[in-house]
Amino acid sequence: MSSGQTRETAAVQQSDLTYRQARPDDVPALVELVNSCYRGESSTQGWTTEAHLLDGQRVDADGMAELLERTNTMVLVAESQGRIVACCELQRGVNGAYFGMFSVLPAIQGGGLGKRVLAEAERRAAQQWGCRLMRMKVLKQRPELIAWYERRGYTSTGKTEPFPYGDETLGLPRRADLAFVELTRELPA
């Protein structure tokens, strides 16, 4: 990490984060944040990149706008000093909440912000929706990411799901063996 990244990480850690539900006017910033975390050269600044597995974009403006319009979905944003530095998608379902599209600005990954945002997402799912279970899907080719979630109490259900090849809205696969594993965690009451 460069000294500039270290200063930026320290500034976010020391500042008070604010959380809120995303608004339609956040779409451009959210699309930029999410794509910068998962795809392309900028994503390699952090450790959550999928650029070695997928090309293309992770989300586009239309997809993000549609996500914000769903009644059972919340896109939670974390702001520091007026800037969106992280986000995640929460979907309320009959069997708990689904957690996805987790994005932390690549230049500040590895400083503990992700843990804080994940904890806030879990808190909101439990308190606002009464959910007692959080579910997520992670590419099985990302063992370091799976291990990160396991350190936070998530466990594999043993379920796998093939990557939706042919759906370019999720990216352009660079491998023929992509698949998701499902992880879950019970949420405190």
N, C-alpha and C positions, 0 to 999 in steps of 0.2 A: 504494500500500500504506500502511495506517495505521501509526502508531508502535507500536500493539499488535501488529499483524501482523509488523512488523519485529523486535520483541523476540522474538516467538514463533519466527520463522524463525531468528534468530540463536541462540536456545537450542537448537533442533533441530540446527543445523549444528555447534555447539560440543559438544553432548553426544554420547556414544557411542550409535550406533544399535545395536540388537540385532535379529537376524533369527531367525525361527522359522517352523515350519509352523503354520498356523491349527488351532485345536481347536474342537470343537463349541460350547464355551461362548463362543467369539468371535463367533458368528453375529450377535447383535444389533449389536455394535460394527462389524462388517464391513458389514452391510446399511446402517447409518447412514453410514459412511464412503463407500462406493461411490455411494450415491444422492446424497450431498451433493456429490460431484465431478462428476456427470453431469447431474443434473436439478434443477429448481427454483431458487429465489432464492439459496440458499446456494452453489450451484455457480458463480454469477457472481462470487464473490470470487476465484476462480482463473481460469486461462485454458483449462482443459480442458473447460469446460461444453459440453454438447450441448443445453441448454435451448432454444436457438433452432431446433433441428432436431427434437427429440422431447419430448413430455410424458410424464407417468407416471413410474414408477420404473424403475430400471435392473436391480434385482434385489430379490427378496423373501426372507424368511427360509427358506421351503421350498426355493427354488432354491439358496440359499447352502448350506444343510445338505446337499442332494443333491450339490453340488459337492465338499464336504469328504469325502463318503463314497466318491468315485470312487477306484479303485486306481491309475489312471494320471495322477492330477491332484494337484497341490500348490497350496494357496493360501499364498503366502509373505507374512508380515506383517513390517513394520518397526516397531519400538517405540522411543519416546524417553521416558525418565522414566516407564516403565510404561504408556504410552498408545500405542495403535495409531495411527500417523500415515501409514502407506502400506500398500498391499497389491497383489498381482498374482496372477493365475492362471497356472500352468504346467501344460501337458498334455504328457505324453510320447507321442510317436508314432513310427511306423516311419521317417518322413522328418525327424526332428528333434523339436524342442519347439515348442509353440504358446504364445504369450505373449498374455494378455488381461486384461481387467477391471482395468487399471492405474489405481490411485487414490492420489492424494496429497492430504492434507487441504487444501482450497481456501485457507485462510488462510495457508498456508506454501508454496504453489506459487511457482515462480520463483526459489527459493533454492538450487537444486542438488540437492535431496533426490531428485528423480526420476531424475537421472543415476546416483546412488549405488544406488538400488533396482534400476534396470534392470541395472546392472553386476552386482549380486549375483544377480539372477535368471539372467542369462547364465552366470555362474560356476557356479551350482548345476546348471543344465541340462547344462553341459559336464562337470562333475566328478562329480556324483551319478548322472547318467543316461547319460553318454557321448555326448550329443548334439553334433553339429557344425553344426547349422543351427537358427536361431530364426525362426519364422514368426509373423506377426500379420496381423489385418485391421483396417483403419482406414477410417472413413467418408470417402469421396472428397471430401465437402463440408467437410472439415477440413484445408485445405492447410497451415495453420500447424503442426498436429500432425504431419502427414506430413513437413514440413520439419524438425521437431525430431528425428524418428527418422532422417531422412537424415543429419543432422549427427552422429549416433551410428553411422553405418555401414550403415544399412538402405537397401535399394534396392527399387524396385517390380519385381515379377515380370511385370507387365502383365496379370495375372489380376484380374478383377472378379467380384463376386458381388452379386446383388440383395439389398436389405434384406428380411428376412422379414416382409413386410406381413401383418397378421392375427394375428401372434404377439405379443399384448400383454405377454408376460412381458419383452420387450426394450424396451418403451416404445410410445408412441403417436405415430406419425410426423406431423410438421407439414408435410411436403413429399411430393410423389409421386415424386421422383427420387432417393431415397436409395440408395446402393450402397456396397459395401466394395471397397477395393483391398488386394491382398496385398503385404506387405513382408517381406523376408527379410534375414538377415545370417548369414554364416559365423561360427561361434564358434571361438575359439582352442583348440587341443588341450591 
